């Protein structure tokens, strides 16, 4: 064949359950959880998740989102939003996190408090 190059083009790549095709898609969120409620708020409800092995409730208004598959760098961007009743609640992430396998979540409004939250992270997989 000499100097000929082969090109593979695909309209879709399908995977179920967070398989390799889904996790490696460029620009797709690599981790997310929706409507997560902290256990100390009286329930242990976990909403829909992707690439999340568990959420560890550390104390009031603070938890860790633990990943199934680690990211390649601890410099990944992440964002959290609270689903509670006050528009003044602030959700911050990565305050003390220096790992590729989890992220910190802090929910604050004058004091730490438990509120349902949603979270996502982008980055390359390890």
For each residue, the residues with C-beta under 8 A, 3 or more apart:
1: 4
2:
3:
4: 1
5:
6:
7:
8:
9:
10: 13
11:
12:
13: 10 21 25
14: 21
15: 18 19 20 21 22
16: 19
17:
18: 15 22 23 50 51 68
19: 15 16 22 23
20: 15 23 24
21: 13 14 15 24 25
22: 15 18 19 25 28
23: 18 19 20 30 51 69 125
24: 20 21 125
25: 13 21 22 28
26:
27: 122
28: 22 25 122
29: 32 50 120 121 122
30: 23 51 69 71 76 121 122 123 124 125
31: 50 51 52 65 67 71 78 103 119 120 121
32: 29 49 50 51 52 118 119 120 121
33: 36 46 47 48 49 50 52 55 65 117 118 119 120
34: 47 48 49 118
35: 45 47 48 83 116 118
36: 33 45 46 47 49 55 65 116 117 118 119
37: 41 43 44 45 46 47 114 116
38: 41 55 57 61 63 114 115
39: 43 44 57
40: 57 59 60 114
41: 37 38 114 115 116
42:
43: 37 39
44: 37 39
45: 35 36 37
46: 33 36 37 49 55
47: 33 34 35 36 37 116 118
48: 33 34 35
49: 32 33 34 36 46 52
50: 18 29 31 32 33
51: 18 23 30 31 32 67 68 69
52: 31 32 33 49 55 65 66 67 68
53: 66 67 68
54: 66
55: 33 36 38 46 52 63 64 65 66
56: 63 64 66
57: 38 39 40 62 63
58: 62 63 64
59: 40 62 112
60: 40 112 113 114
61: 38 106 107 108 111 112 113 114 115
62: 57 58 59 104 105 106 107 112
63: 38 55 56 57 58 104 105
64: 55 56 58 102 103 104 105
65: 31 33 36 52 55 102 103 105 119
66: 52 53 54 55 56 101 102
67: 31 51 52 53 70 71 100 101 102 103
68: 18 51 52 53
69: 23 30 51 125 126
70: 67 99 100 101 125 126
71: 30 31 67 74 76 100 101 121 123 124 125 126
72: 100 123 124 125 126
73: 76 100 123 124
74: 71 97 98 99 100
75: 123
76: 30 71 73 100 121 122 123 124
77: 121 122 123
78: 31 93 94 103 119 120 121 122
79: 93 119 120 121
80: 91 92 93 105 107 117 118 119
81: 91 117 118 119
82: 89 90 91 107 115 116 117
83: 35 115 116 117 118
84: 89 107 113 115 116
85: 115
86: 89 109
87:
88: 109 110
89: 82 84 86 107 108 109 113 115
90: 82 106 107 108 109
91: 80 81 82 105 106 107 108 117 119
92: 80 95 105 106 108
93: 78 79 80 97 103 104 105 106 119
94: 78 97 103 104
95: 92 104 106
96: 104
97: 74 93 94 102 103 104
98: 74
99: 70 74 102
100: 67 70 71 72 73 74 76 126
101: 66 67 70 71
102: 64 65 66 67 97 99
103: 31 64 65 67 78 93 94 97 119 121
104: 62 63 64 93 94 95 96 97
105: 62 63 64 65 80 91 92 93 117 119
106: 61 62 90 91 92 93 95 112
107: 61 62 80 82 84 89 90 91 112 113 114 115 117
108: 61 89 90 91 92 111 112 113
109: 86 88 89 90 113
110: 88
111: 61 108
112: 59 60 61 62 106 107 108
113: 60 61 84 89 107 108 109
114: 37 38 40 41 60 61 107
115: 38 41 61 82 83 84 85 89 107
116: 35 36 37 41 47 82 83 84
117: 33 36 80 81 82 83 91 105 107
118: 32 33 34 35 36 47 80 81 83
119: 31 32 33 36 65 78 79 80 81 91 93 103 105
120: 29 31 32 33 78 79
121: 29 30 31 32 71 76 77 78 79 103
122: 27 28 29 30 76 77 78
123: 30 71 72 73 75 76 77
124: 30 71 72 73 76
125: 23 24 30 69 70 71 72
126: 69 70 71 72 100
